[in-house]
Amino acid sequence: MIRPSIECWLVRPTGSGADILLLHAPEVPDKHPALWQPVSGGIEPGEDTRTACCREVAEEAGLAIEAAALVCVIDQITIHARPGLTLDKTVFASIAPPGEIRIDQREHDGHRWVEIAGVAGHLHWDSHRATWSRVAPAIATMLAAPPGP
């Protein structure tokens, strides 16, 4: 089965750099161990990738993000998640909108803002490390850009 999905790396600038939001997913026996991951999820029928991303950020992190704030880093990457499941994923990054993180307790049991240098060490899946290696330079470019009007 091929499932269209999104991944969104939320960035919070700090005085000395930036932190990335990671969500903690508890162990699901016979599927995966407990792990840290960015906001991610499926695309529902009738949604485009940006709409799906905004919905997933709201559902998983409790933040309202505008589609215009999303930077598409990877338009499509195919990931073989496990036997029988392949993801066609679009990967976004964005400066996190203001607000308190409110995780969806049905999917996650915690969250953490991680310094950019420590993100890769928190990731379990090779696919997340692979997308992170492409997202990190895009985030550096976003942070170096002068603020908009």
Buried (B, 14 or more C-beta within 10 A) or exposed (E): EEBBBBBBBBBBEEEEEBBBBBBBBEEEEEEBEEBBBBBBBBBEEEBEBBBBBBBBBBBBBBBEBEEEBBBBBBEEBEBEBEEEEBBBBBBBBBBBBEEEBEBBEEBBEBBBBBEBEEBEEBBBBEBBBBBBEEBBEBBBEBEEEEEEE
